Each structure stands twice: as structure tokens, then as C-alpha cells.
Amino acid sequence: MDSTIYELQVRDFSVNDPTVSAENRGSYLAFAENGNGTKHLRKLAQAGLNTVHLLPTFDIASIPEDPAKQAVPQCDLRSYPPDSEEQQACIDKIRAKDAFNWGYDPWHWMAPEGSYTSTAAKADGGARVAEFRTMVGALHRSGLRVVLDQVYNHTPASGQAQTSVLDKVVPGYYQRLNATGAVETSTCCQNIATEHAMAQKAMVDSVVLWAKYYKVDGFRFDLMGHHSKANMLAVRSALDQLTLKRDGVDGRSVYVYGEGWNFGEVANNARFEQATQGQLGGTGIGTFSDRLRDAVRGGGPFDDNPRTQGFGSGEATDPNGDSGANPDAAKRLKHDTDLTQLGLAGNLRDFSFRLNENGAVTRGDKVDYNGSPAGYADQPDEVVTYVDAHDNETLWDSLTYKLPVTTSMADRVRMNTVSLATTALSQTPSFWHAGADLLRSKSLDRNSYDSGDWFNTLDWTGADNGFGHGLPLKGDNEAKWPYQKPLLANPALKPQAADVQSATAAAQDLLRLRFSTPLFRLGNADAINAKVSFPASGTADARPGVIAMRVDDTKGRDADPSLRGLVVVFNASPGAVTQKVPGLAGASLTLSPVQSGGSDPVVKGATWDVASGAATVPPRTVAVFVQR
């Protein structure tokens, strides 16, 4: 699976970038300038990033397109203390009318958003089309594919409201109704009945338009589980019919993925067979996996206590002192380690391995995840592996909650890298939220969809990662303010530019590792089942907070003629470990050239002992050893 995806919002990309011309900041055209953001994306592309996923860019209902009608904060946000309530209060007064919103409220599916056009083009429909195409072309020239975030599961309004479109065309047809005739709102908006023929047609026609006339390379579907499998197969079929000769697009190369969550009035296939996790086998359509995400971060996104630790945040090996959030930590770590291992192997339902939890050899679909099968995919392209996205706290903010407060900044940066490595070195498409490689913070905001530029800042220089911008908006965060206030007030928890530079260099090395050998991208379940294993798992050789993943290229057809295999040791613990890898005594392995010549001096101290077949790996380090 060759997709390495970076999730980015158009406005975030450049609105605060002084190296972009003033008239183009926050716009499509910023991507065509050689600003700091473009330079950063090109460095990532050179390392192995190949896709930029743009948050919604269709015509958005909630953002005023005329700059004269866009509200701005009427206070000096930088003047307040890092743990103050003043910033959020100031933002809250104007956020409904400012220029920022993630944009998950579609007004018109087939038109580009106007607020993202340059200053000179705000009222010109033709210009917004041209500027959007310029953006896509600029990203392509940087070596990056473009994915659009699509929202066909709901609209912002229904009936005769100003931003209602479909009910004005055919009242009562396009919106999904309940038994009393009211519009369903399980998506927190006005749901769309894409099970109806013409609603599906609008969805399919819209996707084809963006692919054919804007030359985009993929689509991410918001709340895809609210669509039917038939909807998604119709989209897939329509894309597959596009050809380079006739349409200028190879539709079969367009990747489709989305949120395969199961909830609401459609849950458990109540109205149709849903496009959810585990129901898309053989389609090539991906779903985000919450399994590895929760195992690495710790807990879940809706926890009242945000201090629950996971594999990537010190669970059991580096306790944060909150026993209430971390009961039975040693036992939980074993299960989270199993979930992480399964995620590294593609989250396949038929992948078998020995569990740390109980030593039993078990298939992926027999491993528990909150009462559901942890392994659900038939093929690795049916899973998108991630540890953070625009929703919920950023990875850096999650680590801020969960790591012991006394953890040094250098160690925090290393844990950020360890967590990202579980996605970059997985057998599935890998997904990073923009800024995950830059220690991006949203000042602990758990839902920054309408929190303005201040809480969503993205500084490509690393001078301000966003931490300490004040307590986040009261509405979505007040319950966590008691946790947030002492953290935001602690100056030791805000990274400096040098820390950010170290983090992004390490992240780029992870991308280089992924593309250093096809063994990290085997591409099909048969090859993964034949070659990928976790030899120490569930044995006396297992170490807490450590994963040893072997990819044996002597089994089955060669994936990399230059290698006999590799071993990856993820050491998430705060101490150096010597991890024996059963089956490799007498084998000669060496540290990957990417790491021996890379940015991190610590990993260069990792060694392999031939006689015992054991790797010694420094604390909070991921080391890749290759066998020739």
C-alpha cells in the first residue's frame, strides 16, 4: 500500500504564513507559491509522502465568502496568559461569523468554496474554479496526489432554510426521514437518504465531476457508515470507468476511503448494508481503524479522564501517577500491544499471531476491541492506519495529557516519533494529520472545528506549535479545564523551534524507511500472512512496551530481491532493552542505512547480536534492522 497521506485544511496551510503574499494567504493560490508550507510539503514528498488530503473544499455554508463580512477577534490574543479563559471567550464571540470552519456543512457539492479564493477573486465563480485547479496542479508538481474530503451524509439544513438546497428541489425526498416524517439528525445535522436513487446519483455525479474536471486523485467520505455499501460500489464503479484516453483520468487509480463508523438510525444494517468496517471486503475501499489509534494513544477519544495511557504514551512502563485512569496497566498494555501488532499487520481478520495477553495463537477477528472484532479487513487497502486526525486532540496534545509531567521535552519528541512509526511502518495506507510531524498542538482543544485560526494555528517554522494559546473553547472542553489549566501553565511543556525541527526530521526518516524497501508495503493479505510475524509476542522473551516485528522475505515470492528480510523493534519504554527475536539466532542483521545515516543520533546506538539473535535498542526508539 503506497498511500502516505497528510490531512490538511486549505486555510490552515497559509493564513499565518508571512512568506506567502498577503492576497493569497488562506487561499488555493498559496499552494502555487514557494512559501514555507510548500517547502515543507516538498521535503515530506522527497522523503516519501505522496498524498495531501484536503478538508472540505466544496461550497461551505458556514463561512462568509466576502472578507468584509468576516468577523475578526477584537482583542489581543497574544497578551493573555497561556492558561487564560480570555482567548476562548474572545474567539467564541465571533467564531460563527469568522473565516474559519472545517467545513463539514456542504451547501453545494459541485462548486468550490469561495472563501478560499484569493482576495481579488472572492465574487468570481469562474476564478474560484481556476484557482482550485491551480492548487491541484501545484500539489501535483510537488509530487503529491490530492484527496478531497466529501460530505454526502448530511446537509446543514432542510426545509425552506436559506442553506437548504435539496428539500427545495424535491421536498421530503433527499433527506432521510424517521417514522413520524421528521428529518433524522444522528450526524448532528440534517441526514441525507443516499439509499434513494437520485440522492445516490447526485453523490456519484459529484465525485466524477471532481475527478474528471479538477483532476483530483482520491476521495475521503465523511461518516461513510451512513452510506450503503451499494452507494460506495456505485462510486467505485463510476470512477473505474474513467480512462486517461477519454477523460484524462485513470479512474482505477483513484483511492476511496472513509469513516466506517456504525451508529445512528442506520446502525447494524437497519436500513441497508452499510459501508462500515468489515463490510467492504474485496472492494478496495478503505476505512479508518480506531483499533491501533486507541491502542497507541491510550483510552478512547471520548474519555472523561484524558490521562489513560497506551502503548505509545508510557502505559505500565512509565506510569503518569493517575491510577484511576490506568487500572491494571500491565494487563492493559499487553492487550494494547496486541492491537498495535495487529494494526501493523494490516488489521486483517485472518492474520494469526500469539497474543501477549494470554499466549494463545489467535486470528485477528478473534481479538477483542470493545466488544467487536479487532481484525476486520480482507486486504490491507481496506484499512487506513492513523494515530491522529482533525477530530479529537492532536497526537502532541494527547501525549501532553498522558505522559508523566516530568518527562523531558527530548523524550516527548521521541514518543511522538514512536507513535507515528506505528502508522508509517504498517502494511496499510498511512495517515498523518498535518503538523503531527511538527508537534502541532491546538492548546488541548478536543474539537477545533470552529475554534478559529488562533486555536488551529499551523506554523511551518516551528516557532509556535500552538501550545499555550489559552484554555480551549468552553463548550466542548470545560469538563477538561481542570486537567488543562496546569498543563497549559507549565512552560516546560511548550516545545521550542529546535524540538520541532528534531521531530520533523525524525518523521521524514520514518517516511524514508517506509519506502526503503517494499517489505513495508507488501500489498496483499497472502503476502502479509506469509511474511509478517511477531516472534516474541506472548513468549518469555516478550518485554513490556516493546514490539519486535519480523518481515521474512524468504517465505513466498520475493518482495525485495536485495533483502532476506527485516526486523523492526519498537521500544516505547523509558529504558534501553535487549529484545531477543526467536528464530534469528546466528542471523546477521544491520541497522537500516536510513537510520545509520539519518537525523537521530540515538538510534545509531542500536545494535544486533548475531549469536543470540537479539537487538539492543535505546529508550523510546524505533530501530529497523535489515538482513541481506
C-alpha positions in Angstrom: 0.0 0.0 0.0 1.8 3.1 -1.3 -0.5 5.8 0.1 1.1 8.1 2.7 -1.5 10.7 3.5 -1.2 14.2 5.1 -4.5 15.7 6.2 -4.6 19.5 5.7 -7.0 22.3 5.7 -6.7 24.9 3.0 -6.9 28.0 5.3 -4.5 26.5 7.9 -1.9 25.9 5.2 -1.0 29.6 4.7 -3.2 32.0 6.6 -0.4 32.8 9.1 2.5 32.3 6.7 4.3 35.6 6.1 6.2 34.0 3.2 3.0 33.9 1.2 1.7 37.0 -0.5 -1.0 38.8 1.6 -3.7 38.5 -1.1 -3.2 34.7 -1.3 -2.9 33.7 2.4 -5.6 31.2 3.3 -6.4 30.6 -0.4 -6.0 28.0 -3.0 -3.3 30.0 -4.7 -1.0 29.8 -1.7 -0.2 26.3 -2.8 1.3 27.7 -6.0 3.7 30.0 -4.1 7.0 28.9 -2.8 6.1 29.7 0.8 7.1 27.9 4.0 4.2 25.4 3.7 5.1 24.5 0.1 8.7 24.0 1.0 7.7 21.8 3.9 5.4 19.6 1.8 8.1 19.2 -0.8 10.5 18.0 1.9 7.9 15.5 3.0 7.3 14.4 -0.6 11.0 13.9 -1.1 11.0 11.7 2.0 8.0 9.6 0.9 4.8 11.5 1.5 2.7 11.1 -1.6 -0.8 12.4 -0.9 -2.4 15.5 0.6 -5.9 15.1 1.9 -7.8 18.4 1.9 -10.5 19.0 4.4 -13.8 20.1 2.7 -13.3 22.4 -0.3 -16.8 22.3 -1.7 -19.1 25.3 -1.2 -19.4 25.6 2.6 -22.5 27.0 4.2 -20.9 28.4 7.4 -18.1 30.6 6.1 -18.9 34.1 4.8 -17.2 34.4 1.4 -16.9 38.2 1.4 -13.9 39.3 3.5 -15.8 42.4 4.5 -18.4 40.2 6.3 -15.9 38.0 8.1 -15.6 38.8 11.8 -12.1 39.0 13.4 -11.2 38.8 17.1 -11.5 42.2 18.9 -8.7 41.5 21.4 -5.0 41.0 21.7 -4.9 37.2 21.9 -1.2 37.0 22.5 -1.4 39.3 25.5 -3.2 36.7 27.7 -1.5 34.0 29.9 -1.2 30.5 28.3 -3.9 29.1 30.7 -6.3 32.0 30.5 -10.0 31.8 29.7 -9.8 35.1 27.8 -8.7 33.7 24.4 -11.6 31.3 24.1 -14.1 33.9 25.3 -12.9 36.3 22.6 -13.0 33.7 19.9 -16.4 32.4 21.0 -18.0 35.9 20.4 -17.1 35.9 16.7 -16.5 32.3 15.6 -19.9 31.9 13.9 -19.1 34.7 11.6 -15.3 34.4 11.1 -13.4 32.9 8.1 -12.6 29.6 9.8 -14.6 26.4 9.9 -13.6 22.8 9.0 -16.4 22.9 6.5 -18.4 19.8 7.2 -21.6 21.6 6.2 -22.0 21.4 2.5 -24.1 24.0 0.7 -23.3 22.9 -2.9 -21.4 19.7 -3.6 -20.2 20.5 -7.1 -18.8 24.1 -6.6 -15.5 25.1 -4.9 -15.7 27.1 -1.7 -15.4 30.8 -2.3 -13.7 31.9 0.9 -10.6 30.0 -0.2 -10.1 32.2 -3.3 -7.6 35.0 -3.5 -8.6 38.5 -2.3 -9.2 39.6 -5.9 -11.5 36.8 -6.8 -14.0 36.5 -4.0 -17.1 37.2 -6.1 -16.0 35.5 -9.3 -17.3 31.9 -9.8 -15.0 31.3 -12.8 -12.0 32.4 -10.8 -12.7 30.0 -7.9 -12.7 27.1 -10.4 -9.5 28.3 -12.0 -7.8 28.9 -8.7 -8.8 25.5 -7.4 -7.4 23.8 -10.4 -4.2 25.8 -9.9 -3.9 24.4 -6.4 -4.3 20.9 -7.6 -1.7 21.4 -10.3 0.7 23.0 -7.8 0.4 20.0 -5.5 0.9 17.6 -8.4 4.1 19.5 -9.4 5.3 18.9 -5.8 4.9 15.2 -6.4 1.7 14.9 -4.3 -1.7 13.4 -5.1 -4.8 15.2 -3.9 -7.7 13.7 -1.9 -10.9 15.7 -1.4 -13.0 15.3 1.8 -16.6 14.7 0.7 -19.7 15.1 2.9 -22.7 13.4 1.4 -24.3 12.0 4.6 -25.9 15.3 5.7 -26.6 18.9 4.8 -26.6 21.9 7.2 -30.3 22.5 6.8 -33.5 21.2 5.4 -36.9 22.5 4.5 -37.0 26.1 3.4 -34.0 27.3 5.3 -31.5 29.6 3.4 -28.8 26.9 3.1 -31.3 24.1 2.3 -31.0 23.0 -1.4 -32.3 19.5 -1.8 -35.6 19.9 0.0 -36.4 22.9 -2.2 -35.9 20.7 -5.3 -38.0 17.7 -4.1 -39.4 18.3 -0.7 -39.2 15.2 1.6 -37.2 13.1 -0.8 -33.5 13.7 -0.4 -33.4 14.0 3.4 -33.7 10.7 5.5 -36.9 10.8 7.5 -38.0 8.9 10.6 -41.3 7.2 11.2 -43.1 10.5 12.0 -41.7 12.3 9.0 -39.0 14.3 10.8 -35.5 14.5 9.3 -33.0 12.2 11.0 -30.2 14.0 12.7 -27.8 11.3 14.0 -24.9 13.0 12.2 -25.6 16.2 14.2 -27.0 17.7 11.0 -29.8 17.0 8.6 -29.2 13.5 7.3 -29.3 12.6 3.6 -31.1 9.5 2.3 -28.4 8.3 -0.2 -30.3 5.0 -0.3 -32.7 6.8 -2.6 -31.8 6.6 -6.3 -31.4 10.3 -7.1 -29.6 11.0 -3.9 -27.0 8.4 -4.8 -26.9 9.8 -8.4 -26.1 13.3 -7.0 -23.3 11.7 -4.9 -21.8 9.7 -7.8 -22.1 12.6 -10.3 -20.4 14.9 -7.9 -17.4 12.6 -7.3 -17.0 12.0 -11.1 -17.0 15.8 -11.7 -14.2 16.4 -9.2 -12.1 13.6 -10.6 -12.7 14.4 -14.2 -12.6 18.2 -14.3 -10.4 19.0 -11.3 -8.0 16.0 -11.7 -8.0 15.0 -8.1 -6.7 11.6 -7.1 -8.9 10.3 -4.2 -11.8 10.9 -2.0 -12.4 10.6 1.7 -16.0 10.1 2.8 -17.3 11.7 6.0 -19.4 9.3 8.1 -19.2 6.7 5.4 -21.1 4.2 7.6 -24.2 6.3 7.0 -24.0 5.3 3.3 -24.8 1.9 1.9 -22.2 -0.4 0.5 -24.2 -0.1 -2.7 -23.6 3.7 -2.7 -19.9 3.2 -2.4 -19.8 0.5 -5.0 -21.6 2.8 -7.4 -19.0 5.5 -6.7 -16.2 3.0 -7.2 -17.8 1.7 -10.5 -18.2 5.2 -11.9 -14.6 6.1 -11.1 -13.3 2.9 -12.6 -14.9 3.8 -15.9 -12.8 7.0 -16.3 -9.9 6.5 -18.6 -6.8 8.6 -19.4 -7.6 8.5 -23.1 -11.3 9.6 -22.9 -11.4 11.5 -19.6 -7.8 12.5 -18.8 -8.1 10.4 -15.6 -7.2 6.8 -14.7 -10.2 6.3 -12.5 -8.9 2.9 -11.3 -6.0 4.6 -9.5 -8.3 6.9 -7.5 -8.3 5.8 -3.9 -11.5 5.9 -1.9 -11.7 5.7 1.9 -13.8 7.0 4.7 -15.2 6.8 8.2 -16.7 3.4 8.6 -18.4 4.0 11.9 -21.5 2.2 12.9 -24.1 4.3 14.7 -27.4 6.2 14.3 -30.7 5.1 12.7 -28.8 3.1 10.1 -26.7 1.1 12.7 -26.3 -2.6 12.3 -27.6 -2.5 8.8 -31.1 -1.4 9.9 -31.9 0.3 6.6 -29.4 -1.2 4.2 -26.0 -3.0 4.2 -23.7 -0.2 5.4 -20.3 0.9 4.2 -18.7 0.1 7.6 -15.6 -1.6 8.9 -15.6 -5.2 8.0 -18.3 -5.0 5.3 -16.2 -3.7 2.4 -14.1 -6.8 1.8 -12.8 -7.0 -1.7 -13.9 -3.5 -2.7 -10.6 -1.7 -2.3 -12.4 0.9 -0.2 -10.6 1.9 3.0 -11.9 2.6 6.5 -10.1 4.4 9.3 -9.1 1.9 12.0 -9.7 3.1 15.6 -8.1 -0.1 16.9 -4.4 0.9 16.5 -5.3 4.5 17.2 -6.7 3.8 20.7 -4.0 1.2 21.5 -1.2 3.6 20.7 -2.7 6.8 22.2 -4.4 5.1 25.1 -8.1 5.0 26.1 -10.6 6.5 23.7 -11.5 9.9 22.2 -14.5 10.4 24.5 -12.9 9.5 27.8 -13.8 11.9 30.7 -10.3 11.4 32.1 -7.8 12.1 29.3 -4.8 10.5 31.2 -5.4 6.9 30.2 -2.1 5.7 28.7 -1.4 3.4 25.7 1.5 1.7 24.0 2.8 5.0 22.7 2.3 7.0 25.8 4.0 5.0 28.5 1.4 2.6 29.6 2.7 0.5 32.5 6.4 1.2 31.6 6.2 4.9 32.5 3.2 5.5 34.8 1.8 9.0 35.0 0.6 8.6 38.5 -3.2 8.5 37.7 -4.2 5.1 38.9 -7.8 5.8 38.3 -7.2 6.3 34.6 -4.8 3.4 34.4 -6.2 0.4 36.3 -4.5 -3.0 35.6 -2.0 -1.1 33.4 0.3 -4.1 32.9 -2.6 -6.3 31.7 -4.0 -3.5 29.5 -0.6 -2.9 28.0 -0.5 -6.5 26.8 -3.8 -6.1 25.0 -2.9 -2.7 23.6 0.4 -4.2 22.3 -1.6 -7.0 20.6 -3.9 -4.4 18.9 -0.9 -2.4 17.8 0.8 -5.6 16.3 -2.4 -6.5 14.5 -2.6 -3.0 13.1 1.0 -3.2 11.9 0.0 -6.4 10.0 -2.9 -4.7 8.2 -5.7 -5.3 10.7 -6.5 -8.5 8.7 -9.3 -10.7 10.1 -7.3 -13.9 9.2 -3.9 -12.8 10.4 -2.8 -15.2 13.1 -0.3 -14.4 15.9 0.4 -15.3 19.5 -1.2 -12.9 21.9 0.8 -11.1 24.7 -2.4 -11.1 26.6 -2.7 -14.9 27.1 -0.1 -16.6 24.9 -2.8 -18.1 22.7 -2.3 -18.2 18.9 -5.4 -16.3 17.6 -6.8 -14.9 14.4 -7.3 -11.1 14.1 -11.1 -11.4 14.1 -11.0 -13.2 17.4 -9.1 -10.4 19.1 -11.5 -8.1 21.1 -11.9 -4.4 20.5 -14.6 -3.0 22.8 -16.8 -6.0 22.0 -16.1 -6.0 18.3 -13.5 -8.0 16.3 -10.2 -6.1 16.2 -9.3 -7.6 12.8 -11.9 -6.8 10.2 -10.1 -6.4 6.8 -9.8 -8.9 4.0 -7.0 -6.8 2.3 -4.7 -4.1 3.7 -6.1 -1.4 1.4 -9.4 -1.7 3.4 -7.7 0.0 6.4 -6.2 3.4 6.9 -3.9 3.5 9.9 -3.6 6.6 12.0 -2.9 8.0 15.4 -4.4 11.4 15.0 -6.7 13.4 12.6 -8.5 16.7 12.7 -11.1 15.2 15.1 -10.2 15.0 18.8 -6.9 16.1 20.4 -3.8 16.2 18.3 -1.2 13.5 18.9 1.0 16.0 20.7 -1.8 17.2 23.0 -2.7 13.6 23.7 0.9 12.9 24.8 0.8 16.0 26.9 -2.1 14.6 28.9 -0.8 11.1 29.2 3.0 11.2 29.7 4.3 11.9 33.2 4.5 15.7 33.6 8.2 15.3 34.4 9.0 13.7 31.1 11.7 15.7 29.3 11.0 17.6 26.1 13.5 15.4 24.2 11.7 12.3 25.4 8.3 13.7 24.5 9.6 14.3 21.0 10.8 10.7 20.9 7.4 9.3 21.9 5.8 11.4 19.2 8.1 9.6 16.7 7.4 6.2 18.2 3.7 6.8 17.8 3.9 8.0 14.2 6.1 5.0 13.4 3.2 2.6 14.1 1.5 4.2 11.1 4.4 4.8 8.8 5.7 1.2 9.1 2.3 -0.5 8.9 1.2 -2.6 6.0 -1.7 -0.3 5.2 -2.1 3.2 3.9 -0.6 5.6 6.5 -2.3 8.8 7.5 -1.0 11.8 9.4 -2.8 14.9 10.5 -0.9 18.0 9.2 1.5 19.1 11.8 1.8 15.7 13.6 5.4 15.8 12.4 5.7 19.4 13.8 4.4 18.6 17.3 1.3 20.5 16.5 -0.9 21.5 19.4 -4.4 23.0 19.5 -3.9 24.1 23.1 -5.6 20.8 24.1 -8.8 21.6 22.2 -10.7 18.3 21.6 -13.0 19.7 18.8 -11.5 22.7 17.0 -13.9 22.6 14.0 -15.0 26.2 14.7 -12.2 27.4 17.0 -10.8 30.0 14.6 -7.2 30.4 13.3 -5.9 31.0 16.9 -6.5 27.5 18.2 -5.9 25.9 14.8 -2.6 27.6 14.1 -0.1 25.7 11.9 3.4 27.2 12.0 5.7 25.6 9.5 8.8 27.2 11.1 8.2 25.5 14.5 8.4 28.8 16.3 4.9 28.3 17.8 3.4 24.9 17.8 0.1 26.2 19.2 0.5 25.0 22.8 -0.4 27.6 25.5 -2.9 29.6 23.4 -5.2 29.6 26.4 -7.9 27.3 27.6 -9.8 26.0 24.6 -13.4 26.8 23.9 -15.6 26.3 26.9 -18.5 24.5 25.1 -16.5 21.4 24.1 -13.8 21.5 26.7 -15.0 22.8 30.0 -15.1 19.4 31.7 -11.4 19.0 30.9 -10.3 22.5 32.0 -9.2 21.2 35.4 -6.7 18.9 33.6 -5.8 21.5 31.0 -5.1 24.5 33.2 -2.0 23.3 35.0 -0.6 21.8 31.8 -1.0 24.9 29.7 0.6 27.0 32.5 3.7 24.8 32.5 6.3 26.5 30.2 8.4 23.2 30.2 5.6 21.6 28.1 5.9 24.0 25.1 8.5 22.9 22.6 10.9 25.2 21.0 11.7 25.5 17.3 14.7 23.2 17.7 12.5 20.5 19.2 10.1 20.8 16.3 12.9 20.6 13.8 14.1 17.4 15.5 10.6 15.9 15.4 10.1 16.6 11.7 13.5 15.3 10.7 12.7 12.1 12.6 9.3 11.9 10.9 10.8 12.3 7.5 13.2 9.4 8.3 10.1 7.3 9.0 8.8 8.0 5.5 12.2 7.1 4.1 12.2 3.8 6.0 8.7 3.0 4.6 9.9 3.5 1.0 13.4 2.0 1.6 12.0 -1.5 0.9 8.8 -3.0 -0.5 8.7 -5.2 2.7 6.7 -2.4 4.4 4.2 -2.4 1.6 3.5 -6.0 0.7 0.1 -5.0 -0.7 -2.0 -8.2 -0.2 -3.1 -10.4 2.6 -1.4 -13.6 1.3 2.0 -11.9 1.4 1.4 -10.4 4.8 0.2 -13.7 6.3 3.3 -15.4 4.8 6.0 -12.9 5.7 4.9 -10.8 8.8 5.2 -12.1 12.3 5.8 -11.0 15.9 8.1 -13.8 17.1 8.5 -12.7 20.7 4.8 -11.9 21.3 3.3 -14.0 24.1 6.6 -15.7 24.9 9.1 -15.5 27.8 11.1 -13.2 25.5 8.4 -10.5 25.3 9.3 -7.2 27.0 6.7 -4.7 28.2 6.3 -1.7 25.9 8.3 -3.5 23.1 7.2 -4.9 19.8 9.5 -6.9 17.6 8.1 -7.2 14.1 9.8 -9.5 11.6 9.2 -9.5 7.8 10.7 -12.6 6.4 11.3 -12.3 2.7 12.5 -15.9 2.3 8.9 -17.0 2.5 6.7 -17.0 -0.6 7.6 -14.8 -3.6 10.4 -12.3 -3.1 9.1 -8.8 -2.4 12.6 -7.3 -2.2 15.4 -9.1 -4.1 18.0 -7.1 -2.2 16.9 -8.3 1.3 16.2 -11.6 3.0 14.1 -9.7 5.5 14.0 -7.2 8.3 13.2 -6.7 11.9 11.6 -3.6 13.5 11.9 -3.1 17.2 9.5 -0.6 18.7 10.8 0.3 22.1 8.2 2.6 23.7 9.6 2.1 27.2 11.8 4.7 29.0 14.8 2.3 29.3 17.1 0.6 26.8 16.0 -3.0 26.0 17.7 -6.1 24.6 15.0 -7.9 22.7 15.6 -11.4 21.6 13.9 -12.3 18.3 13.2 -16.0 18.3 14.2 -17.8 15.2 17.1 -15.4 14.3 20.0 -16.7 16.4 23.0 -16.8 14.1 21.5 -14.4 11.6 23.4 -11.2 10.7 21.4 -8.1 10.6 22.5 -4.4 10.4 20.8 -1.1 11.2 19.0 0.3 8.2 21.1 2.7 6.2 18.3 5.2 6.5 18.8 5.3 10.3 22.6 4.8 10.4 22.9 7.8 8.2 19.8 9.6 9.5 18.9 12.5 11.7 18.6 10.8 15.0 21.9 10.2 16.9 20.2 8.0 19.5 19.0 5.2 17.1 22.6 4.9 15.8 23.4 3.2 19.1 21.1 0.3 18.4 22.9 -2.9 17.9 22.3 -6.5 16.8 23.9 -9.5 18.4 24.4 -12.3 15.8 24.9 -15.2 18.3 21.7 -14.7 20.3 19.6 -13.0 17.6 18.8 -10.1 19.8 18.5 -6.3 19.3 19.6 -3.8 21.8 17.6 -0.6 21.3 17.8 2.7 23.2 14.8 4.1 25.1 11.8 5.5 23.2 13.2 4.4 19.9 12.2 2.5 16.8 15.0 0.6 15.1 14.9 -1.2 11.8 17.4 -3.9 11.1 17.8 -5.4 7.7 19.0 -8.9 6.7 20.8 -9.3 3.4 
